[in-house]
C-alpha cells in the first residue's frame, strides 16, 4: 500500500466517516473514501478547498489566460465591430465574455450586458431575458436613469422585481411582448445618451433564437442603427446553426458579424495555471501533468474537471503520481457516466456508429470501421454533418471534441 495513505477503517461512531487507525481518532481531514481499484484505494483530503472550478462560470480572474482573445474582442468592440464567437459547449465562452466585459469596464469605461438565450422558447421569453440582463448588469446612476426611462414608456418594464416577467405572468393573454422587446433592444442608445460611452452587448447561446420565427430580424432592425453607440458579440455553441444565422443570404443577420472561433487551451497556459494552484496549497501535479494534457487535449472544462479530481487525491506536501492520476481519471469518468449515457441514447444510431468509429479507429472511413459498424459512405457523410453542426466533432479531420466522451466510448464499447 502507498505509504502516502494512513491505515484507515470505517468509523465505529459514524459509518459514513473514516477512522485513522494510526491515531485511533475519526480523521476530519478525510473527505471521501474511494473504493479499491486493483488493490489500491485513495482518500480525498478535505483540509484545503479545491481550487479547480469546473461546474460553473468562472470569475474573470480565474479564466485561464485567453489574453489574446480578450484583446481581440475588446479591439473589435471599441471599433464598433460585431463578432460571432463560436466554440463547443463547455469551452468557456461565457467565462471568457465575463472577463471581456470586466476589462471593457475597467480599462475603457464601457457598459457591458450579457444576455443568456439558452433554451429560449418564445418572444416573451426573449424580452424577459433581455430585461433581466440589464437589471443584473447596470448599477449606480446609470441604472437609475435607465429605470426612469423605462417607467416613462408605460410597458411594464423595470430593472427591479416588478418587470415584464411579472406582468406577463399575471396577464399573459393580454400582454403583447413585442413593444417591450423593441424598447429593450433600444436600451444601448439610451445608456449611451447618459454616459457618452459605447455599450458592449453579448448575446450568449444565440443559436437558440433560430427556433423562434422572426426574432433575428427584429434584433437586426435595431443593431443596424446602433453602430455608433453599441457593439455586439453573438456567442454560440452549435457551429451549423450559427453558420445559418450569419452565413445564409436569406437570413436577416447575413454578413453582420465577423467570425471568431475559440480554440483549445495551450498546454503551457494550462500547466502554469494548474501547477500554480497546486503549489499554493503545498502540492504538486508532478509527473502526471503531461497525462492531463494528453487526456484533456486543451478542452477547458475537461481539463479543470481532471485537475479538480487530481488535486483531491494528493495530500498536502506530496506530488501527484501515476496512482493518483488513474484514480482521478476514474473519478472524473464516473462523474460524467450518467450524463454520457443520456446523451448517447439521444443520438441517432448512425451518429453513434460514426462516433464509435472515430473513437476506436480514428476515422469512420477506414474499411475495418465500416465493416465492424455496418456503415455506408452516405451514412457517414450525413452523420458527420450533424455531429459537426452540433459541435460534437471537429470541422477539420475526425476528432471528437469532448475528450472524455471519446474515452468513455472506448471503455463502454
N, C-alpha and C positions, 0 to 999 in steps of 0.2 A: 504493500500500500504506500502511496506517495506520502512522504514524511511531512508534506505541507499540511495535511489534514490531521486534526486531533482525533483520537478514538471517541466515537460518539454512539449513542443509542437513543431510542425514543425515551422521552422524559416519563418518569413514573408518575409525576404530578399532573402533567399536561401532555397527553399523547400527540397533540399537534405540535409540540416543541421537541427539540433535541437536547439530550443531556451530555455534557462533555465528561467522558469517563476519566480524563486526566485530572480534572478538578473536582468532580462529583457534583457540580452545580449545573443547573439549567443555563445554557450559554446564550445570553441575549444577543450576542453578535452573530449568531447563526440565524439566517433569514429563511432559508428553504433547503430541504434535503432533496436531492435528485436521485432517483432510483439507479441501481448499478447498471453499468454498461460494460460488458466484457470484464467483469470483476473489479471495475473501478467506479467509485462513486464520487460525487462532488457536493460541496456545500456552497450556497450563495451567502456571502458575508454581508451583513446589513449595517455595519458601522458607518459607512460613508454613503452619501446619496449618490446614486448612479448619475454620472454627468452626461450620458448619451441619450438624447431625446429622439424618439422615432415615431411616436404616436400622435403628435400634434404639430401645429405650425410653430416654427422656431421664432424666437425673438430675434430682431435684427442682428444683435451682437453674437448670436450663436450660429449664424449661417456660415457654412464652410466656404471661405474665400468668395468666389464669384465676383471679384472686384472688376474684372474686365467687362462682365455682363452688366454690372451696376453702372459703370461709367458709360457704356454704350447706350443704355436705356435713358440715362439722365441727359446725355447729349441730344438724343432724339427728342426727349420731352422739352428741353429748353429751346430746341429749334422748331417746335410746333409740329413734329412729325408723328404720325400714327404708326404703331407697331403691332404686329400679331406674333405673339410668342407661343410657340408650340413645344411641348415636351410631354413625355409619357406621364401617366399617373404616378404620384409619389416621387416625382423628380425634383420637388422643391420649388415649384413655380410660385406658390402663394407665399412661402417664406422669403423667396428672392424679392418678390414685389413689395413685401413688408419692409425689407431692407432698402429698396429703392425709394419708397415713399418716405421713410425716416430720413434718408440722406437728402432727398429733394427738399424736405422741410428745413433740415439743419443747415445745409450748405447753400441753398438757393432761395429759401423762403417760400417755396411752392406749397400750395394747399393740395393735399392728397386724399383721394377717396377710393376705396376698393369695394366693388360690388360683386358679391358671390352669386352667380347664376346657376350653381349646381342644382339639378333636379327641378328647375323652374317649370311650372305647369300651366300658367295662364298669363294673360295680360295684367290682371290684377296682381298676380304674384310678382311680376316684373316691377310694377310700381312699388309694391311693398319692399322688395329687395333694395331698390334704389333709395327710397326714403330712409330705411333703416341704416344704410351705409353712410349717408350724410349725417344721420343722428349719431352714429358711432365715431366718425372721424372729425367732425367740426367741433371746435371748442372756443372759449373766450368770446371776445367781442364779435368775431365773425359769425359764430353760432347764433348769437342774439340777433344780429341783423338779418341773417337768413331766416330765422324763425319768424321775425316780424314780417318779412316779405311774404312768407308762406301764408300767414294768417290773413293778409290782405286779399288773397286770391279766392277765399271762400270755397275751397275744395276739400277742406278737412285734413289738409296736410299739416304735419307738425314734426319737429325734431324731438318732442317729448314722448310721453307714453300714450297720448291720445292722437295717434296719427291715422293715416289712411287705412292701416290694417284693422284698427278698431271699428272704423266706420264701415268698412266692407264686411266685417264680421257681423255687425248688427243689422245692416240693411243691404246685403249683397245683391239682392234682386233690383234694388232701386238706384244703385250707385254705378255710374259708368267710370271705369278706371282710366279711360283714355285721356281725358283732360288733365287728370292728376299726373299721368306719366309724361305728358308733354311739358307740364310745368317743372317736373323734377329733372327732366333732361336739359332744361334751360338753366339749371342752377349754376353751372360753371360760369355763365355770363354774369349772374347776379353776384357770385363770390368775387369775381374779378373786378366788378364795379366798386366793391368796397376795399379791396386790398391792392388793386393795381398789379397783381401778380397772376401768373398763369396757374391754372388748376390742372393737376395730373389725375386722370380718372383711369382706374384699372377695372376692366370687366373680366372677372375670373370665371373659368369654365364656360366661356362664351358660346361654345358649340351647342349648348343645350337650348339656346334660343332658336335654333334651326327647326325645332319641333313646333314652334309657335308661328302660325301664319302671319306674315307681315311685320313682325317685330323688328327685324333687321332693317326694314325700310323706314320704320318710324325713327329708329336710332340714327340712321343716316341723314334723315331730314333735319336733324339738329346738329350733328357733329360737323356736317359740311360747312356750316356757317360759324363755327367756333375756332377756326384756325388761329385767330389772334389772341384767344383767351384761354384755350384748353388744349391739352394733349391727351391722347388715349393709347392705352395698351390693352389689346384683346388677347387674353390668355386662354389656351385650350389644350386638352389632353387627348383629343382624337384627331389625328392629322387629316383623315379623309373628310370629316365634317368641316374642319377649319378651312381646308382647301376649297370645298364647295362654297362656303360663305364668302370667301375673298377671291377665289380664282375663277369662278364661273361668270361669264359675261351677263347672264340674266339675273344675277343677284345684286341687290342694291349696294352692297359693300365691295363690289368688284374693284380691285386695284386701289382700295382706300388705305391700305396699310402695308408697310414693308415687312417682309418675313424675317423671323429670327427663331432659331432652334436652340434649345437648351441641351447641351451635351452632357456626357458623363463627367464626373469629377476626376481630375488628375490624381494619380497615386500620391504624388508629392504633397498636394494640398490635404488629402485625406490623412496621410501619415502624420503630418505635422499637427493636425487637429486632434487626432486620436492620442498620439503619444503625449501631447501637452496635457491632456486631461487625465491620462493615466498618471503622469508624473506629479501632477498637482495633488493627487491622492496617494502618493507614495507607492505607486505601482508602475509596472512597465508592460507594454504589449509584447515586447521582446521579439523572439524569433518567429512568432506566428503572424506578424503584421503582413508579411507577403502573402500568406494564405488568405487573409481577409481581403487583400487587394484582388487576388485571383478569383475569389468566390464572388465578391460584390460587383466586380467589373465597373466600378465608378458609379454605381447606382446609389444616389444619396441616401434614400430612406433605408435601403437594404444594408448599406454599409453601417449606418447608425444602429440598426437592429442587431447586427452581428457584434459591433463594438459594445453595445449595451450588455449582451449576454456574456461576452468575453470578460468584461470588467467584473461582472457578477461572480465569475469563477475564481478570480485572483484575489488572494488575501493581501492585506497591506504589507509592504516591504518585499513582495515577491514579483517575479516576472512570469508572464504567461508562457506556457509550453504547449506541446502537441496535445497532451491530455486535456488541458483547459480548452484548447481550440475545438477539439472534437465534441466535447460536452456543450460548448457554446453553440456550435453549429446544429447539434441535435436539438437543443432547446429552442433555437430560432425556427427550425423546420417544424417542430411540434406546435409552436405558437401560430403558424400560418396554415397548418394542415386543414383545419375546418374551412377556412377561407378558400383555399385552393380547391377543396372538394366541391364546394358550392359553385365556384367559378367554372370548374371543369364540366359539371353537369349542365350548365347553362350554354355551353358551346355547342355548335353544330358538330356532328360526328366527323365530318370531313376536316373541320378545323382542328379537332382533337388529333386526328391522324397526322395532319401536317405538323402540328406542334411536337408530336411524338417523333416524327421523322427528323425534325431539326435537332431535338434534344438527344436522340440516340445515334443518328447517322451523320449529323452535320448539315445535311441538305435533303429536302424532300424529293429531289430529282435523281438521287442515287438509285441504281437498279435494285440493290438489296433492300432499300427503304420502300420502293414501290411494290416489290414482291411481298415483303413482310407485312405491309399495312394495306394492301389492296388499293393502291392509289392509281389515279389516271392523271395525265397531263392537264386535262381540263379541270379536274377536281382540285389539283394542286394550285393552279392559277387562280381559281375562284377563292380558295381558302386563303392563299397568301394575300390577295387583295383585301379581304375582310380583316384579316389579322393585322395587316399594315395600316389600314384605315383606322382601326381601333387602337393603334399604338401598342399592339402585343408583340409584333415582330419588326425589327429594324427595316427601314425602307431600302437600304442597300445591303445586299448579302442576305444570309439566313442566320439570324441570331434572335433568340427570344429576349425581349427587353428586360424582363424580370429574371435575374439570375437564379433566385430561389425557386421560382416556378420551374425553370429548366431542371434544376437539381431534384425537385420534388417529382417531376415526371420520370426522370431516370430511376429514382428509387421506387416509385409507385408501379411502374410497368416494366 
